[in-house]
Amino acid sequence: MTTLSLVIPDQSLPRAIPRASSLDDLVSGEVGLIVRIDGAGLARGRLIEMGLTPGVRVRLVRRAPFGDPIEIDVLGNHFAIRRELASLVFVSTQQCTVGAGV
C-alpha cells in the first residue's frame, strides 16, 4: 500500500525580493513602497528629512511640463523634488494595492 504525503511550504522562508524601480520611473498617480535610498551626504539627508524612508508609501502626484521637478505625496505632505534626487529613491509597486492611500 502506497501513502501520499502533502508538503506544505514553510511560510517563514524568505520570499523573493520585489523588483524595485526609481521613484522617477513612476507614472502620475502611481503609489510605491520605498525599499531603499541610495546616495550619501546632503542629498540622502534631505530625503530622509522629508520622510522618505524604507517602508513608507509615496505617490507621484504629477510632473512639471518638461518633466522636472516632480510633485510627490509622502505621509500627506506634498513636496516638489528634482528628478535627479528622485532617482536615488527606489520603490516597489508590487507591494502596493491599487488605490492605496499614502
Phi, psi and omega per residue, in radians:
M1 nan 2.311 -3.116
T2 -1.758 2.386 3.089
T3 -1.937 2.511 3.095
L4 -1.822 2.468 3.090
S5 -2.112 2.522 -3.137
L6 -1.797 2.188 3.129
V7 -1.792 2.110 3.118
I8 -1.745 2.196 -3.120
P9 -1.106 2.514 3.129
D10 -1.291 2.075 -3.116
Q11 -1.237 -0.269 -3.109
S12 -1.457 -0.157 3.127
L13 -1.192 2.499 3.131
P14 -1.111 2.469 3.102
R15 -1.659 2.918 3.125
A16 -1.071 2.448 3.105
I17 -1.243 2.227 -3.127
P18 -1.106 2.569 3.134
R19 -1.185 2.261 -3.110
A20 -1.883 2.491 3.051
S21 -2.225 2.886 -3.115
S22 -1.218 2.577 3.056
L23 -0.987 -0.559 3.120
D24 -1.160 -0.357 -3.122
D25 -1.460 -0.200 3.139
L26 -1.182 2.699 3.040
V27 -1.720 2.792 -3.105
S28 -0.946 2.282 3.132
G29 1.566 -0.181 -3.099
E30 -1.399 2.509 -3.118
V31 -1.929 2.439 3.088
G32 -2.377 2.692 3.086
L33 -1.771 2.161 -3.091
I34 -1.191 2.208 3.123
V35 -1.893 -0.485 3.073
R36 -2.875 2.796 3.076
I37 -2.220 2.162 3.084
D38 -1.595 3.135 3.107
G39 1.589 3.063 -3.126
A40 -2.641 3.001 3.045
G41 1.213 -2.445 -3.047
L42 -1.108 -0.673 -3.116
A43 -1.093 -0.859 3.134
R44 -1.104 -0.760 3.126
G45 -1.052 -0.711 3.136
R46 -1.113 -0.753 3.124
L47 -1.081 -0.764 -3.142
I48 -1.144 -0.683 3.103
E49 -1.085 -0.534 3.114
M50 -1.382 -0.080 3.125
G51 1.686 0.122 3.123
L52 -1.448 1.588 3.132
T53 -2.281 2.730 3.141
P54 -0.955 2.380 -3.138
G55 1.689 -0.166 -3.117
V56 -1.633 2.437 3.074
R57 -1.479 2.467 3.141
V58 -2.360 2.484 3.134
R59 -2.123 2.327 3.031
L60 -1.443 1.956 -3.079
V61 -1.345 -0.940 3.140
R62 -2.923 2.926 3.093
R63 -1.971 2.629 3.030
A64 -1.181 2.828 -3.072
P65 -0.874 -0.637 3.133
F66 -1.771 0.247 3.059
G67 1.572 -0.106 -3.092
D68 -2.518 2.191 0.074
P69 -1.455 -3.109 3.053
I70 -2.023 2.637 3.085
E71 -1.808 2.254 3.138
I72 -2.141 2.724 3.078
D73 -2.028 2.037 3.128
V74 -2.194 2.015 3.110
L75 0.941 0.627 3.116
G76 1.488 -0.040 3.108
N77 -1.813 2.417 -3.139
H78 -1.796 2.319 3.124
F79 -2.301 2.605 2.981
A80 -1.901 2.129 3.130
I81 -2.273 2.692 3.108
R82 -1.227 2.634 3.111
R83 -1.038 -0.633 3.131
E84 -1.029 -0.732 3.103
L85 -1.244 -0.697 3.133
A86 -1.117 -0.478 -3.126
S87 -1.233 -0.180 3.087
L88 -1.501 -0.214 -3.092
V89 -1.772 2.178 3.140
F90 -1.920 2.294 -3.060
V91 -2.199 2.734 3.032
S92 -1.999 2.167 3.091
T93 -1.604 -0.213 -3.130
Q94 -1.215 -0.488 -3.086
Q95 -1.542 -0.086 -3.115
C96 -1.831 2.395 3.118
T97 -1.509 2.760 3.132
V98 -1.115 2.309 3.100
G99 1.366 0.204 -3.133
A100 -1.145 2.423 3.106
G101 -1.288 2.890 -3.130
V102 -1.899 nan nan
